[in-house]
Amino acid sequence: MTFSKSSFLHITFFLILLGLTFASKASSSIRTFDFYDQSIQIDFENCGFECGRVDISEDGIIRFYNSIDAQAFNPILSQLAHYQSVLNLNDWLYYELLFKSISIGYPDKDSKQIELLSWFLLNQSGYDTRLSYLNGNLWIYAYSNEEMFEVSMIQDLNRTFVNLTDTRLRQNEYQSQVYLLDFRPSKNGKSFQFSLSKLPSFSPKKKNIQVDFKYKEEQILFDFEIDLSLIELMNNYPFIQEQDYLKVPFSDLTKKTLIPQLKEELKNRSEKEQLEFLVSFTRKGFTYKEDHASFGKSKPMIAEEVFFHRFSDCEDRCALFYNLCRESIDLPMLIVALPDHLTIAVASSTNLGSPLSYDGRKYYFCDPTGPFNSSSVGSLPKEYQNSSYQVLDAYK
């Protein structure tokens, strides 16, 4: 078959027009935005969301929920699940991504419609949620078995529900009396997790760091990199359990650039000297200051943040010591709470002093904060030696 020049031009024009049509259709339905500096694309094609004004009452909210076509949102949920997997997002980060996605995807909807749609999609994602309302305002809650702080919570059916709306908005003034919606779309849903035992897979943002300190008569200098994307993540992260901050690992950048140097320094030292070296690192490498004096508020840190911020306190030093020890000599540890203080005890084959017996092992205090300017291990600082204590958690 042969084509005339005229026919060829007509076919070419048709293909270009068809391509432009598809491109226009795609660009009109796809929303691209940043999420913690990661580029996200969500296609909202055939995911229409038609609703009128929402009556913020029990009947009105239930009517709104039941009017939503669940199947229409399956493509969005599928895309969100893909990003949750690829970026290794925990439940809190998944919720933040979900809320941001639909806020951008439906710019013509008001805040109440977006809040209710996010509640609907959380239920469709398998979480057990609750909804409360008062004076035209709405609050989403999710069942969680984790202990949370500085956020409002409610109890229902012997489960604790954390206020996601207030947590997202960083609200400090909580409503003491609200109407709890008598409607439980997924009352056997899964627990919502805030902990960060695994880090999200965000693109790293490198920052060079130097830490120097003295171990006995040796001057030690570590030159390495940290990941600023992790620092940014924690800037407004919800307040999780005290011991959970310690369990947040170093970034891959820090593991690759700091830990080999640390292992090299420790390899020819005895176990006692290794522990002395690690407490010298945490006691002498940083400037101590309480959170409220340095930040004007409570600011629990994960280990990597200690390298970034100018000041740190005992909880922060514990997070750092915990990760330094875990990544280098990997001895069993206890996280121990005392009145107004947090510390670490380490199981050692060497007699370092008066042991703390726990679960058949002998642990020795290796306080990451004090005595100041000391390398000694095996006992608590003098002001805490007669204090009561509580073991919060054990590693290994």
N, C-alpha and C positions, 0 to 999 in steps of 0.2 A: 504494500500500500504506500502511495506517495502523497505528500501534502504540498499544497501550493504555499507560496510565501505568505499569502493572505491568511490561509488557514493556520499556519504556524504561529503567526502573530496573534490570531484570535485565541488559540490554545494557551499561548504564553501569558497573555493578558488574563485569561480565566484562572490559570494557576496562581498568578500573582495576587489576583483579587481574592481567591479562595484562601491563600496563605494569610493575607491581611485580615480576612474575616476571622479565621481561627486565632490569629495573634490578638486581635481586638477582643475576641470572646475570652481568651485566656487572661489577658491583662485586666479585664474588667472584673474577673472573679477571684483572682489571686491577690492576696495581701502579703506584702513582704515587710518585715519589721525586725528590730534588734531585741534580743532577749539575753541579758548579760553579755552583750557584745557578740552574740552568736546570731547569724542571719537565719531567720525563720520564714518559711513560705507556707501559707495555708490557702488551699483552694476552696472557696465557698460556693462553687457552682452547684446549682440545684439544692442548695441548703437554705432555702428561704425561711424567713422568720417573721411571720405576719401576726401581729397582735395589736389590739387597741390599748387604751389606758387600763392599767391594772388596778383593780379595787383591792387595796391592802386590808383585807379582812380574811377570816378563815375560809369562807366560801369562795371569795374572789381569788385567793392564792391557789386553792385546790383546783378551781376551774381553769386557771391559767396553766397549771402543771399538766392537767389532763388534756388540754387542747393542743399541746405540742406533739408534733409527729416525730416519734423517736427515730424512725427509719431515715428521715431526712437528715438527721445529724450524724448518722453512722460514718459517712466519709470524713467529717471533721474529727470525730473521736478516733478514727483509724489513723489519721495524720498525727494527732496529738500523741497517741500511743507509740507511733514510730519515733517521734522526737524524744519521748520519755526513754525509750530503749537506747537510741543512738547516743543521746547526751547523758545517759545514766542519771536521770532525775529522780529524786525521792518524791514522796507524795506532796510535800509542801511546794517544791519547785514545779511539779506537774500542775498543781492548782494555780500557781502564779502564771504559768504559760497558758493554761486554759482561759483564765480570766482576761489576760491581755489579748489573746487571740480573738475572742468574741467581742471585746470592746472595740477592737480595730475593725473586725469584720462586719459589725452592725453599727456604724456610726450614727445612724438615724434613730437608734433606740435610746431611751432614757436610762438613767442609772438603776432604777428599780427593775426594769425589764432585763437589763444585763445581769443584775444580781440574781434574779430568779432563773434566768437561763443557765447561769453558771451552777446554781444549785441543782437544776435538772440534770445537767451534764455530769456533775459529780456523782449523782445517783446512778446514772447510766454507766459510769466508770467503775461502779461496784462498791462505793463507799457508803457507810451508814451515816446519814446526815439528819440534822434537825433544822428547823427554821423558826425564828422568833420575829415578832414585829411589835411596833409601838409607835403611835403618832406618825404613821406613814413611813417609818424606817424599817429596814429589814436586816437580819443578821443570820448568816449561815454558820452552822456548827457541824463538826465532823467528829465521830467517835474516835478516840485515841487512847491507847493503853500506856502512853508515855506521859511522864510528869512534865508539865509546862508551867512557866512563871510569867507574871505580869501580863496576863491575858484572862478574860472572863471565860468561865466554864459553867456548864449546867449538868445535872444528873437526870437520866431518864432510863428506865428499864435496867437499872443497875449498871449503867454504862456512863462514862464521863465523856462529854462532848466539848471540844475546844472551839471558841469563837474565831472562825477563819476571817470573817469580815473585819473585826476589830484588829486582828493580827496583821492583816494586809494593810489596813489604813494607819497602823501604828497608834491606835487609840489608847489613851490612858484613863479615860473616864468612862466607866462601865455602867450600863443601866442595871439597877438592882431589881426592877420589876418590869418584865416584858410578858407578852402573850406568847406561849409556846404553841405552835401549830400542832393540832391533833391529827397529824398525817405523817406516816413513816413509810416512804416509798421503798426502802431497802433495809429493813430493820435487822437483817442478818448480814449486812454488808461488812466489808473488811475494815480493820483498824487503820487509821491515818497515821503515817509515820513522819516525824520531823527530824530524826537523828541523821547524822552524816557519817556513818561508819565507812561509806564509800563515797568518794568525791565525784561530782558531776564531771563529765568529759568536755569541759570548755576549752577553747583554744587558749594556750598559755600566753601570758603577758609577762615578759621577763623583767626583773629588777635585780641589779647586782647589790649584794650585801656583804659587809665585812663585820665580823665579831672578833674582838680581841680581849684576852683576859690572862691572868696569871694562874698557872697551876704550880703551887709551891714556888720554886725559883725559875720556872720556865715561862717565857712569854709565848703565848699561843695566838695565832691568827688564822681564822678561817675566812676564805673568800669564796662566795658561792652565789647562787641565784634563787630567788623566790618567785612565786607566781602571783601577780597582782590581781588576776581574775578571782582567786580565792579570797583575797583581802576584800575586794569589792562585794563578793557574795556575802561575807559576814557582816558588812557594815550595818545592815538593817535586818539581820536574820532573827527569827523569833527566839525567845529565851528558852533553851532546852535544859535538861537536867545537868547539874554541875559536872558529874562524872562523864557525861556524853561529850563535853568539849575536849576532854583529854583523849578520847578515842578517835577523834577526827585525825586522819593521817596527814603526813606531809604531802605536798604536791609532788608530782613526778620530777619537776625541776629541782626541788630541794633534795629529794632522794638521790638524784643523779649527780648533783654537784657538791653537796655537803657530806653525805654519809660515807662515801669512799675516803674522804679526808679524815673523817672522824675514826673510821675503822683502822686506818693507817696509824693514827696517833695511839690507839688503844691496844694494838695487837701484841706488843711486847711487854705489857704491863700486867701485874697481878690483878685478880678480881677486885681486891680492895682498892688498888690504885685506879682501876677503871671507874669505879663508883666515885672515888674522890675527884677524878677528872671531870666526870659528868656534873657533879654538884658545883664544882668550880665554874664550869661553863654557865650554869643557870644562875648562880649567885653573883658572879663577878662581871659577867658580860653585858649586864643591862642595869638600867636605873629603876629603882623601886619607887612606886607611888601608888596610892590607893585610887581606885576608879573615879570616885567622885571628885577627888582633887585634880586629876588629870583630864577627865572627860566630862565632868559635871553630871554623871549618871553612872549606873552600873554598866560595865562593859566586859563581860566574860570573853576571854580570847581562846582561840584554838592555837596550837603550837606555832604555826606559820606566822600568825599575827604578831607574836612577840618580837620577831625579827624586824617587822615593819614599824611598829609604834615606838615612840620614844620611851614610854614608861610601861611598867608591868607590875602586877602584884603576885601574891602567893599562888592563887588559882592558875594564873597564866604561866608561872614558872613550872607548876606541876604538869601542865599540858605539854610544855616543852621537854621537861625531863622524861616524862612518860614516853614520848615519841623518840627522843634521842636514845633512851635505853632499849626500847623495843626494836629500833632499827639497827642497833650496833651490837650490844651484848645479849639482848633478848632474854633477860632473866624474868622469872615470875615477879609480879608487883601487886601491891595493894594500894588502892586509893583510900586515904584515911581522912576523915573529917574530925577536927577538934573545934572547940568554941572559937569562932572568928578566925579559923585558920584551916588550910588544906595542905596535906603533905603526902609523901609517897614512902612506902616501906618496901624493901626489896629482899627476896629470898636469896641468901648467899651461902655458899659452902664454907665461907670463912667466918669465924667468930668476930663480929664487929662491935660487940657490946651486949646490952640487955635486949634480948629478942622479943618480938611480938609473935606469939604462937597462933597460927590460924590454919585450920583444915590440915593439920598434920605437918605443917612446915614452920620453920623459923624465919621470920622476916626482921630486917633491921631498918630503922628509919634512915632515910637519905633525903633530908629535907632540902628541897630545891631553892629555898629562900634564905635560910640562915643556919648557923650563925653567919652574919655578914662578913665577907672578906675571908672566909675560912674554907678549908678543904676537908674538914673532918666529917666522918659519917658514923652512924651507929646509934645516935641519940638525937632527941629533939632539941631545939633551942631552949634555953633555961626557962623562959617564961611559959613554956607549954609542957614541961616535963612531968608535972603532976595533974595534968588535965585529963578529963575523960575523953574518950574517942569513939568513933563509929566507923567500921569498915564499910565503905560505900560500894566497892566493887573489887574484883580480883582479875588480874590478867594471867592467864595460864593456870 
